[in-house]
Amino acid sequence: MKKRLILFALALAPCSYAQTPAAGLDPGPAVILSGDFPDPTILRDGGDFFLTHSSFHYLPGLLIWHSTDLYRWRPVARALSRHVGSVWAPDLIKHNDKFYIYFPAGETNWVVTAKSPYGPWSDPVDLKIKGIDPGHVAAPDGKRYLHLNRGEAFELAPDGLSVKGDRRKVYGGWQYPEDWVVECFCLESPKLAFRKGFYYLTSAQGGTAGPSTSHMVVAARSKSPLGPWDNSPYNPIIRTWSRSEPWWSKGHGTVFERASDEWFIVYHAMENGARRKGRQTLLEAIDWKDDGWYVPRHPDRDRFQAKIYRNWEIASDDFAASSLGLQWQFEGIEKKHEFRLQDGKLRFDTKDAKRTLLLLPVTGADFEVAVQLEAEGDAEAGLLLYQGPDALLGIGLKDGAVVSPTGSTYRYRDRIECKACRHLKYRFERKEMVLSFSQDGVRWRRFPRAFDVGLFPEFGSLKIAVYGYGKGAVVLDQFDYRSIGDTKR
């Protein structure tokens, strides 16, 4: 096989896939990204829509999605190739024919730019300002502003790559009733839109990870991008009102125009009874009332139903492509030379201090996953169901034996000698996990211990992970994925 050396590949050519436009149709609320895709930000560019979301401390980061009808989406690029901290709540915008993504990470805010959403995207530029959840807006006089949490804002330089002047307090939020059950006031996620002479400021309040009724979307408007702001008489625009509803912690909304005065809101929420799927991305239409305020078209509360579009599909991978698939991210890889594709194999470096992980988010279907891999040097390699450093289950290869790692203490449940083993798999069904191992990938042996993932903390999203630990490398030949159901976890 011809030798190839591939580093981060962050952009693909525009996809040519068929879509039937949904303009003029109202299919009701929809889950457009099922899985952990929180803090969505959306941009319309002519007849195309682009979306991105939080990517946390994983690399490559800032996955960009494309759609022409808002309901079917395909990942097309990664915008961040350098680790600058945990990336939360970005804002994707277009200004003067240039695309920008503003995002917080590492106790500051950054911006990357591109001539096309498909990339290539620039190296991140440090704006050197604290705060989270940036929201960009441009005024008719050409001035640009960046709103942040706590109702604060900065003026930006004309090129959008630095700030001018001091931080300003421009908005105080909306005061909800004292008896509401929320996590905190937490004024966050300022996203701005302009319609018929007014700037509309859409914000999140109530907290994200607390009680089911915490999160909410609130609206305010002003004749100026910096206020003063009048709060909507219809606040909260979107909220979970009781634990009986099918979606919890609904919040972090962005309103946008799909076509001429046809508006929608995109936000995130957690599925009742399936919080381990993470914060999923929902979309629904909004209507404008005669007094100039917007409201959701389907405020049915307990009767609220959302059609699920399976836009995130996990795929098997033989690593023979010319670039790393967009479904993959690393935890613990911070530099380009720490992984490479070569001769149909993915090789990534491992460290002594902590596990290095190759990850992809679980969508919600029960599944079976298998890998063919080996460890180099003093490394241990294996396959996990991963929710965090202290919430993980799986099977690994260590010193000629099969082991089952547990938590961040690097201890092991059981040990079975198998010097020639290179194949590992697990089946995950109805919260239960059955592990197997093999020398040839044909004749499998069952690991003697199975697990119940229901013991994991409820808050936090599940991921499939190939891991390595110890000084050396993991060489991954094959990743096979097969869905075996669609039950809740």
Secondary structure, 3 states (H helix, E strand, C coil): CCCCCECCCCECCCCCCCCCCCCCCCCCCEEEECCCCCCCEEEEECCEEEEECCCECCECEEEEEEECCCCCCEEEEEEECCCCCCECCCEEEEECCEEEEEEEECCEEEEEEECCCCCCCCCCEECCCCCCCCEEEECCCCCEEEEEHHHEEEEECCCCCCEEEEEEECCCCCCCCCCCCCCCCCCEEEEEEEECCEEEEEEEECCCCCCCCCCEEEEEEECCCCCCCEECCCCCCEECCCCCCCEEEEEEEEEEEEECCEEEEEEEEEECCCHHHCCEEEEEEEEECCCCCEEECCCCHHHCCCEECCCCCCCCECCCCCCCCCCCEEECCCCHHHEEEECCEEEEEECCCCCEEEEEECCCCCEEEEEEEEEEECCEEEEEEEEECCEEEEEEEECCEEEEEEHHHCEEEEEEECCCCCEEEEEEECCEEEEEEECCCCCEEECCCCEEHHHCCCCCCCEEEEEEECCEEEEEEEEEEEECCCCCC
